[in-house]
């Protein structure tokens, strides 16, 4: 079950077990009631003032904060322009992969630097795998993703969970997308970033992480 929405049950192997996406307008405030042992927050778009366990930050798109202990909570104190804030919760290790925002759009000059594909593609995204699990949380646009060789149509509010060693890709977009990516605890050879069999060796997917 690699695709789920906020509030739905998640596979037992997932280190990310909760997320929510909050749309805010100027003048709004919001308190994120604590739900998980560890939490992170990302501003997907816009500009707002955040508090993380008492620390106040004026942030914009791609600003990220975390609560690595069970204490404290996130708050949105002020919203300067329409903003989207994504909160993630769960339990993960100290040595993590990447955490950020990515985009994808139709690309007429697409290249395929990743592993070989057998399906149609209209983006420059590469088919790859990781030495960790990865989660994509979509908050704008609609597209088609491939995970574990299965195709899924996803849009705002969907999370794609891909276990370590499984290939994934984003071959088609219906409209430009924005999403948060979160690579959890590094394992095996601890190689960061996109991995390809033609360069890094066999993917060795974990069978139970599906």
C-alpha positions as CSV (number, residue, x, y, z in Angstrom):
1,X,0.0,0.0,0.0
2,X,2.4,2.7,-1.1
3,X,-0.2,5.6,-1.4
4,X,-2.2,6.9,1.6
5,X,-3.9,10.1,2.7
6,X,-3.7,12.0,6.0
7,X,-5.4,10.2,8.8
8,X,-5.4,6.8,7.1
9,X,-3.5,3.8,8.4
10,X,0.0,3.3,7.1
11,X,2.1,0.1,6.7
12,X,3.9,-1.0,9.9
13,X,7.3,-0.5,8.4
14,X,6.8,3.2,7.8
15,X,8.8,5.6,10.0
16,X,6.5,8.4,8.8
17,X,3.1,7.6,10.3
18,X,1.3,10.9,10.2
19,X,1.1,14.1,8.0
20,X,-1.2,17.0,7.5
21,X,-1.4,19.8,4.9
22,X,-2.7,23.2,6.1
23,X,-3.8,25.9,3.7
24,X,-3.5,29.4,5.4
25,X,-4.6,32.9,4.4
26,X,-3.3,36.3,5.7
27,X,-4.6,36.8,9.2
28,X,-4.8,33.1,10.0
29,X,-3.1,31.4,12.9
30,X,-2.8,27.6,13.5
31,X,-1.7,25.4,16.4
32,X,-0.4,21.9,15.4
33,X,-1.4,19.7,18.4
34,X,1.4,17.2,19.0
35,X,0.7,13.8,17.5
36,X,4.1,12.0,17.2
37,X,7.3,11.5,19.1
38,X,9.2,13.3,16.3
39,X,7.8,16.0,14.1
40,X,9.0,18.2,11.2
41,X,7.3,21.0,9.4
42,X,7.9,22.5,5.9
43,X,6.6,25.6,4.3
44,X,5.6,24.4,0.9
45,X,4.6,27.8,-0.5
46,X,4.0,31.3,0.7
47,X,5.4,33.2,3.7
48,X,4.5,33.0,7.4
49,X,5.8,33.2,10.9
50,X,6.3,29.9,12.7
51,X,7.0,29.0,16.3
52,X,8.8,25.7,17.1
53,X,9.0,25.0,20.8
54,X,9.2,28.7,21.5
55,X,11.7,29.6,18.7
56,X,10.1,32.1,16.3
57,X,11.1,32.1,12.6
58,X,9.8,34.1,9.7
59,X,9.9,31.5,6.9
60,X,9.0,31.1,3.2
61,X,8.8,28.3,0.7
62,X,11.3,25.5,1.7
63,X,11.8,26.7,5.3
64,X,11.9,23.7,7.6
65,X,11.9,23.2,11.3
66,X,11.8,20.1,13.5
67,X,10.9,18.9,17.0
68,X,13.2,15.9,17.6
69,X,11.9,15.3,21.2
70,X,8.4,14.6,22.6
71,X,8.3,18.2,24.0
72,X,7.0,21.3,22.3
73,X,4.8,22.0,19.3
74,X,4.5,24.0,16.1
75,X,2.4,27.1,15.8
76,X,1.7,29.5,12.9
77,X,1.7,32.9,14.5
78,X,1.1,35.1,11.4
79,X,0.5,34.6,7.7
80,X,1.9,37.2,5.3
81,X,0.7,35.8,2.0
82,X,-1.4,32.6,1.2
83,X,0.7,29.7,2.4
84,X,0.8,25.9,2.5
85,X,2.4,24.3,5.5
86,X,3.1,20.5,5.7
87,X,3.6,18.8,9.0
88,X,5.1,15.3,9.3
89,X,5.2,13.0,12.3
90,X,6.7,9.6,13.3
91,X,9.8,8.1,14.7
92,X,13.1,7.9,12.7
93,X,16.8,7.7,13.4
94,X,19.4,10.4,13.7
95,X,21.1,9.8,10.3
96,X,18.5,10.9,7.7
97,X,18.5,11.4,4.0
98,X,17.0,14.5,2.3
99,X,14.0,16.6,3.3
100,X,12.7,19.3,1.0
101,X,10.3,20.4,-1.8
102,X,10.5,19.2,-5.4
103,X,8.6,20.1,-8.5
104,X,7.8,18.3,-11.8
105,X,6.3,19.5,-15.1
106,X,6.0,18.5,-18.7
107,X,9.4,18.6,-20.3
108,X,9.7,18.5,-24.1
109,X,13.5,18.2,-23.7
110,X,13.4,15.3,-21.3
111,X,16.3,13.1,-20.6
112,X,16.5,9.8,-18.9
113,X,19.6,9.6,-16.7
114,X,18.0,7.0,-14.4
115,X,17.5,3.3,-14.8
116,X,15.8,2.0,-17.9
117,X,12.0,2.2,-18.2
118,X,9.3,0.3,-20.1
119,X,6.6,3.0,-19.9
120,X,5.9,6.3,-21.6
121,X,7.4,9.4,-20.0
122,X,7.0,13.2,-20.4
123,X,9.1,14.5,-17.5
124,X,12.8,14.8,-16.8
125,X,12.4,12.8,-13.6
126,X,14.7,9.8,-13.2
127,X,13.8,6.2,-12.2
128,X,15.9,5.5,-9.1
129,X,16.1,3.9,-5.6
130,X,17.5,4.7,-2.2
131,X,19.4,3.3,0.8
132,X,16.4,4.4,2.9
133,X,12.7,4.7,2.7
134,X,11.3,7.8,0.9
135,X,7.9,9.6,1.2
136,X,6.4,12.1,-1.3
137,X,3.6,14.3,0.0
138,X,1.8,16.1,-2.8
139,X,0.3,19.5,-2.2
140,X,-0.2,21.0,-5.8
141,X,-1.0,19.5,-9.1
142,X,-1.8,16.0,-10.4
143,X,0.6,13.4,-11.9
144,X,1.3,9.7,-12.4
145,X,3.9,8.0,-10.2
146,X,5.5,4.6,-10.4
147,X,6.5,2.7,-7.2
148,X,7.3,-1.0,-7.0
149,X,6.5,-1.2,-10.8
150,X,2.9,-0.1,-10.1
151,X,1.3,3.0,-11.6
152,X,-0.7,5.5,-9.4
153,X,-2.5,8.7,-10.2
154,X,-2.0,11.1,-7.3
155,X,-2.7,14.7,-6.4
156,X,-2.9,17.1,-3.4
157,X,-3.3,15.2,-0.1
158,X,-1.6,12.0,-1.3
159,X,1.5,10.5,0.2
160,X,3.6,7.9,-1.8
161,X,5.6,5.7,0.5
162,X,8.5,3.8,-1.2
163,X,10.5,1.3,0.8
164,X,14.3,1.0,0.6
165,X,15.6,-0.5,-2.6
166,X,12.3,-0.2,-4.5
167,X,12.5,1.8,-7.7
168,X,10.2,4.8,-8.1
169,X,9.6,7.5,-10.7
170,X,7.3,10.3,-11.8
171,X,6.8,9.9,-15.5
172,X,3.7,11.9,-16.3
173,X,2.2,15.2,-15.2
174,X,-1.4,16.4,-15.8
175,X,-0.4,19.8,-14.4
176,X,2.8,21.0,-12.7
177,X,3.2,19.5,-9.2
178,X,4.8,20.5,-6.0
179,X,5.5,17.9,-3.3
180,X,7.6,17.4,-0.1
181,X,10.1,14.6,-0.1
182,X,11.4,13.0,3.1
183,X,14.1,10.3,3.1
184,X,14.1,8.6,6.5
185,X,16.8,6.6,8.3
186,X,19.8,5.8,6.2
187,X,20.7,2.0,6.1
188,X,22.8,-0.5,4.2
189,X,25.7,1.4,2.5
190,X,24.3,4.8,3.6
191,X,24.5,6.2,0.1
192,X,22.6,9.5,-0.2
193,X,20.7,10.8,-3.2
194,X,19.3,9.0,-6.2
195,X,20.8,5.6,-6.9
196,X,20.8,3.8,-10.2
197,X,21.6,0.1,-10.9
198,X,23.7,1.0,-14.0
199,X,26.0,3.1,-11.7
200,X,25.6,1.9,-8.1
201,X,24.7,-1.8,-8.4
202,X,21.6,-3.9,-7.8
203,X,18.7,-2.2,-6.0
204,X,17.9,-5.1,-3.6
205,X,14.4,-4.0,-2.6
206,X,13.1,-5.0,0.9
207,X,10.2,-7.4,0.2
208,X,8.2,-6.6,3.3
209,X,8.3,-2.8,2.7
210,X,5.3,-2.7,0.3
